[in-house]
């Protein structure tokens, strides 16, 4: 799965399928696009991220 990595306030990061980050929570921004990432469904963290992106369109993490 190809996604975009963004950084937000207070060291928060997010992965999203939206290259503009328009679906990221505004209250946790401002968001800055960092780079594209490819998720391979390897390990529980990536599996959880993929599930959250599938459900919400994004995944936030510290």
C-alpha positions as CSV (number, residue, x, y, z in Angstrom):
1,X,0.0,0.0,0.0
2,X,1.4,3.4,-1.0
3,X,0.7,6.2,1.5
4,X,2.1,9.6,2.4
5,X,3.9,10.5,5.7
6,X,3.0,13.8,7.3
7,X,4.2,15.4,10.5
8,X,1.9,17.5,12.7
9,X,1.9,19.2,16.1
10,X,3.7,17.9,19.2
11,X,5.8,15.2,17.4
12,X,2.7,13.5,15.9
13,X,3.0,11.8,12.6
14,X,0.3,10.5,10.2
15,X,0.0,8.1,7.3
16,X,-2.7,8.8,4.7
17,X,-3.7,7.8,1.2
18,X,-4.5,11.5,0.5
19,X,-1.3,13.1,-0.9
20,X,-2.6,16.6,0.1
21,X,-3.4,15.4,3.7
22,X,-6.8,17.0,3.4
23,X,-8.4,14.1,5.4
24,X,-6.1,14.6,8.4
25,X,-7.6,16.0,11.6
26,X,-7.2,19.8,11.4
27,X,-7.0,20.1,15.2
28,X,-3.8,18.1,15.3
29,X,-2.0,20.1,12.5
30,X,-0.7,22.0,10.8
31,X,0.4,19.0,8.8
32,X,3.6,19.0,6.7
33,X,4.1,16.4,3.9
34,X,7.4,14.5,4.4
35,X,7.5,11.7,1.8
36,X,5.8,8.7,0.2
37,X,6.0,5.4,2.1
38,X,5.2,1.9,0.9
39,X,3.6,-0.4,3.6
40,X,4.1,-4.1,3.1
41,X,1.8,-5.5,5.8
42,X,4.9,-6.8,7.6
43,X,4.4,-7.0,11.3
44,X,1.6,-5.9,13.7
45,X,2.4,-2.2,13.5
46,X,2.0,-2.1,9.7
47,X,-1.0,-4.3,9.8
48,X,-2.7,-2.0,12.3
49,X,-1.8,1.1,10.2
50,X,-3.2,-0.5,7.1
51,X,-6.4,-1.4,8.9
52,X,-6.8,2.1,10.2
53,X,-6.1,3.7,6.9
54,X,-8.6,1.3,5.3
55,X,-11.2,2.4,7.9
56,X,-10.5,6.1,8.3
57,X,-8.2,7.0,5.4
58,X,-5.4,7.9,7.8
59,X,-3.5,6.7,10.8
60,X,-1.9,8.9,13.5
61,X,1.0,7.9,15.7
62,X,3.8,9.2,17.9
